[in-house]
Amino acid sequence: MMGLSRRKFTREFKLSVVKRLEMGFPVAEMVRAIEVNANTLRRWRKEHLENAGNAFPGPGREHGPHGRIGKLERKMGQQVLEIDSLKGRLRRIEDQLQASSGKPPSTSRSKGIGKKKKTA
């Protein structure tokens, strides 16, 4: 049986995650998006708060094709986070526009954002 290898994350990646957490992005959503344990995210945030300039000194390691796959998966996770963030902003803007116009909220557009339609 092959042993499991630990994923290594670059300093830049950890800083981008911490930045999103500081902006109020929910830990649970971040966990799902980048598939990292919630305690790891909390530890990264704590390390950054305690030593912002020198947090995450190691460059992380990437070996062979697994490193490339991991890098692509992390990139995809970052894009998912950005898309989710933009969807949330769009919902808030739509809600504000509807509130200012006095019309009841649209159930077809605002509630259906980000949901996939089932196909037979």
C-alpha positions as CSV (number, residue, x, y, z in Angstrom):
1,M,0.0,0.0,0.0
2,M,1.3,3.4,-0.9
3,G,1.6,6.1,1.8
4,L,-0.3,9.3,1.4
5,S,1.7,12.4,0.7
6,R,1.0,15.7,2.3
7,R,0.1,18.6,0.1
8,K,2.3,21.7,0.3
9,F,0.9,25.2,-0.3
10,T,2.9,28.2,-1.4
11,R,3.1,31.3,0.7
12,E,1.1,33.2,-1.9
13,F,-1.7,30.7,-1.8
14,K,-1.9,30.8,2.0
15,L,-1.9,34.6,2.0
16,S,-4.7,34.7,-0.5
17,V,-6.8,32.3,1.6
18,V,-6.1,34.3,4.8
19,K,-7.1,37.5,2.9
20,R,-10.4,36.0,1.9
21,L,-11.1,34.8,5.5
22,E,-10.3,38.3,6.8
23,M,-12.8,39.7,4.2
24,G,-15.5,37.6,5.8
25,F,-15.5,34.6,3.6
26,P,-17.0,31.7,5.6
27,V,-14.5,29.1,6.7
28,A,-16.9,26.2,5.8
29,E,-17.1,27.4,2.2
30,M,-13.3,27.8,2.0
31,V,-12.9,24.3,3.4
32,R,-15.1,22.9,0.6
33,A,-13.5,24.9,-2.1
34,I,-9.9,24.1,-1.5
35,E,-10.4,20.8,0.4
36,V,-8.3,21.8,3.5
37,N,-9.2,21.1,7.1
38,A,-10.9,24.0,8.9
39,N,-8.2,23.8,11.7
40,T,-5.5,24.3,9.1
41,L,-7.2,27.4,7.8
42,R,-7.6,28.7,11.4
43,R,-3.9,28.0,12.0
44,W,-2.9,29.9,8.9
45,R,-5.0,32.9,10.0
46,K,-3.4,32.8,13.5
47,E,0.1,32.5,12.0
48,H,-0.6,35.5,9.8
49,L,-2.1,37.6,12.6
50,E,0.9,36.8,15.0
51,N,3.6,37.4,12.4
52,A,2.2,39.0,9.3
53,G,5.4,39.9,7.6
54,N,7.2,36.6,8.2
55,A,4.2,34.2,8.1
56,F,4.6,31.1,5.9
57,P,8.4,31.4,5.2
58,G,8.7,28.1,3.3
59,P,8.1,28.0,-0.4
60,G,6.3,24.7,-0.4
61,R,7.3,21.9,-2.6
62,E,5.9,20.4,-5.8
63,H,7.2,17.2,-7.2
64,G,6.5,15.8,-10.6
65,P,3.0,15.6,-12.1
66,H,1.3,15.4,-8.6
67,G,2.7,18.9,-7.9
68,R,1.2,20.2,-11.1
69,I,-2.2,18.5,-10.5
70,G,-2.2,20.0,-7.0
71,K,-1.4,23.4,-8.3
72,L,-4.2,23.2,-10.9
73,E,-6.7,22.0,-8.2
74,R,-5.7,24.9,-6.0
75,K,-6.2,27.3,-8.9
76,M,-9.6,25.8,-9.6
77,G,-10.5,26.2,-5.9
78,Q,-9.4,29.9,-6.0
79,Q,-11.6,30.4,-9.0
80,V,-14.6,28.7,-7.3
81,L,-14.1,31.1,-4.4
82,E,-14.0,34.1,-6.6
83,I,-17.1,33.0,-8.5
84,D,-19.0,32.4,-5.2
85,S,-18.0,35.8,-4.0
86,L,-19.2,37.5,-7.2
87,K,-22.5,35.6,-7.0
88,G,-23.0,36.8,-3.5
89,R,-22.3,40.4,-4.5
90,L,-24.7,40.1,-7.5
91,R,-27.4,38.8,-5.2
92,R,-26.9,41.8,-2.8
93,I,-27.0,44.3,-5.7
94,E,-30.2,42.7,-7.1
95,D,-31.8,42.8,-3.6
96,Q,-30.8,46.5,-3.2
97,L,-32.2,47.3,-6.6
98,Q,-35.4,45.5,-5.9
99,A,-35.8,47.1,-2.5
100,S,-35.3,50.6,-4.0
101,S,-37.8,49.9,-6.8
102,G,-40.4,48.6,-4.4
103,K,-41.0,45.5,-6.4
104,P,-41.1,42.1,-4.7
105,P,-38.0,39.9,-5.1
106,S,-37.8,37.9,-8.2
107,T,-37.9,34.2,-7.4
108,S,-36.7,32.9,-10.8
109,R,-33.5,34.9,-11.1
110,S,-32.2,35.7,-7.7
111,K,-32.9,32.4,-6.1
112,G,-31.7,30.4,-9.1
113,I,-28.2,31.9,-9.3
114,G,-25.6,29.3,-9.3
115,K,-28.0,26.3,-9.3
116,K,-27.7,23.8,-12.1
117,K,-30.8,22.6,-13.9
118,K,-31.4,18.9,-13.8
119,T,-31.3,17.2,-17.2
120,A,-33.0,13.9,-18.1
